[in-house]
Amino acid sequence: MSLNLIIEALAGSHDRSAFSCGVPVLDRYLREQANQDIKRRVSNCFVAVDRNNGVIAGYYTLAASSVPITSLPEDQTKRLPRYPTLPAILIGRLAVHTLYQGQRVGSALIIDALQRSTRAAPASFALIVDAKDEQATAFYRKHGFIPFESSQLSLFLPIATALKLFGS
Ligand SMILES: CC(C)(COP(=O)(O)OP(=O)(O)OC[C@H]1O[C@@H](n2cnc3c(N)ncnc32)[C@H](O)[C@@H]1OP(=O)(O)O)[C@@H](O)C(=O)NCCC(=O)NCCS
């Protein structure tokens, strides 16, 4: 049976207690920290909810950020104005419940982040992520993210490129 998901802003009605992605720090974040970050306006959190049972299949966080223009490869910047920093949107955390892994929930979360970033009133040049390890880096590279030269665990995806890749 194919998944029937809705991706929406985290709310009090969502059951965060059963979420388990195999990385305790990411489970704990959803249970204990995400709502506080939303209230303090430092990060938003979006959850993919299985419409069949109300289970949170995955989540990601989104916050405004910026990247120094000097951290980007020249081929990305040659047609841009020489502003010292460029606006970006940070996916700070992203995780999929173990029961839902391998079913494209991670991809759906990235596409949702891209769509929300495109719809936001302030412009942003790229999505950026901080991957927790090499494995996570491979997942993001698979989705077109490019590592920053300064740190292979930080990656960016120019939004214009992403819109072409994902046809959004
Ligand atoms: C990494 C994670 C988010 C992937 O989510 P998922 O829903 O299982 O992945 P998807 O099914 O959407 O995979 C989409 C594509 O990425 C690939 N992929 C998934 N995980 C990958 C990995 N670790 N390395 C390389 N490719 C990966 C899949 O093979 C798939 O490719 P395909 O389109 O050719 O079939 C998930 O396994 C997870 O939550 N892990 C624990 C937490 C974590 O590592 N978070 C990373 C952010 S720090």
The ligand as a Tripos MOL2 file, in Angstrom:
@<TRIPOS>MOLECULE
LIG
   48    50     1     0     0
SMALL
NO_CHARGES

@<TRIPOS>ATOM
      1 C1         18.8910    9.5260    5.9310 C.3       1 LIG1
      2 C2         17.3610    9.4610    5.9720 C.3       1 LIG1
      3 C3         16.8090   10.8470    6.2540 C.3       1 LIG1
      4 C4         16.8860    8.9750    4.5690 C.3       1 LIG1
      5 O1         15.4450    8.9770    4.5540 O.3       1 LIG1
      6 P1         14.6390    7.8790    3.7410 P.3       1 LIG1
      7 O2         13.2160    8.2570    3.7590 O.co2     1 LIG1
      8 O3         15.0040    6.5250    4.2320 O.co2     1 LIG1
      9 O4         15.2650    8.0470    2.2750 O.3       1 LIG1
     10 P2         14.4530    7.9920    0.9170 P.3       1 LIG1
     11 O5         13.6740    6.7220    0.8360 O.co2     1 LIG1
     12 O6         13.6980    9.2660    0.7170 O.co2     1 LIG1
     13 O7         15.6580    7.9370   -0.1310 O.3       1 LIG1
     14 C5         15.6640    8.6890   -1.3060 C.3       1 LIG1
     15 C6         16.8850    8.3390   -2.1090 C.3       1 LIG1
     16 O8         18.0590    8.5870   -1.3120 O.3       1 LIG1
     17 C7         18.8210    7.3820   -1.1810 C.3       1 LIG1
     18 N1         19.3700    7.3110    0.1910 N.ar      1 LIG1
     19 C8         18.6960    7.1830    1.3390 C.ar      1 LIG1
     20 N2         19.5490    7.1650    2.3810 N.ar      1 LIG1
     21 C9         20.7880    7.2710    1.8450 C.ar      1 LIG1
     22 C10        22.0900    7.3090    2.3850 C.ar      1 LIG1
     23 N3         22.3140    7.2560    3.7010 N.pl3     1 LIG1
     24 N4         23.1310    7.4220    1.5160 N.ar      1 LIG1
     25 C11        22.9330    7.4980    0.1760 C.ar      1 LIG1
     26 N5         21.7300    7.4870   -0.3910 N.ar      1 LIG1
     27 C12        20.6680    7.3680    0.4360 C.ar      1 LIG1
     28 C13        17.8400    6.2560   -1.4320 C.3       1 LIG1
     29 O9         18.5130    5.0990   -1.8980 O.3       1 LIG1
     30 C14        16.9390    6.8580   -2.4780 C.3       1 LIG1
     31 O10        17.5640    6.7660   -3.7440 O.3       1 LIG1
     32 P3         16.7550    6.3640   -5.0760 P.3       1 LIG1
     33 O11        15.9320    7.6050   -5.3700 O.co2     1 LIG1
     34 O12        17.7970    6.1250   -6.0940 O.co2     1 LIG1
     35 O13        15.9280    5.1880   -4.7340 O.co2     1 LIG1
     36 C15        16.8580    8.4390    7.0120 C.3       1 LIG1
     37 O14        17.4550    7.1880    6.7810 O.3       1 LIG1
     38 C16        17.1070    8.8530    8.4570 C.2       1 LIG1
     39 O15        16.3090    9.5530    9.0480 O.2       1 LIG1
     40 N6         18.2150    8.4050    9.0790 N.am      1 LIG1
     41 C17        18.5050    8.7160   10.4630 C.3       1 LIG1
     42 C18        18.7240   10.2010   10.6890 C.3       1 LIG1
     43 C19        19.7140   10.8520    9.7270 C.2       1 LIG1
     44 O16        20.7260   10.2610    9.3670 O.2       1 LIG1
     45 N7         19.3870   12.0850    9.2830 N.am      1 LIG1
     46 C20        20.1940   12.7710    8.2680 C.3       1 LIG1
     47 C21        20.1980   14.2450    8.5260 C.3       1 LIG1
     48 S1         21.4560   14.7590    9.6690 S.3       1 LIG1
@<TRIPOS>BOND
     1     1     2 1
     2     2     3 1
     3     2     4 1
     4     2    36 1
     5     4     5 1
     6     5     6 1
     7     6     7 2
     8     6     8 1
     9     6     9 1
    10     9    10 1
    11    10    11 2
    12    10    12 1
    13    10    13 1
    14    13    14 1
    15    14    15 1
    16    15    16 1
    17    15    30 1
    18    16    17 1
    19    17    18 1
    20    17    28 1
    21    18    19 ar
    22    18    27 ar
    23    19    20 ar
    24    20    21 ar
    25    21    22 ar
    26    21    27 ar
    27    22    23 1
    28    22    24 ar
    29    24    25 ar
    30    25    26 ar
    31    26    27 ar
    32    28    29 1
    33    28    30 1
    34    30    31 1
    35    31    32 1
    36    32    33 2
    37    32    34 1
    38    32    35 1
    39    36    37 1
    40    36    38 1
    41    38    39 2
    42    38    40 1
    43    40    41 1
    44    41    42 1
    45    42    43 1
    46    43    44 2
    47    43    45 1
    48    45    46 1
    49    46    47 1
    50    47    48 1
@<TRIPOS>SUBSTRUCTURE
     1 LIG1         1 GROUP 0 **** ****
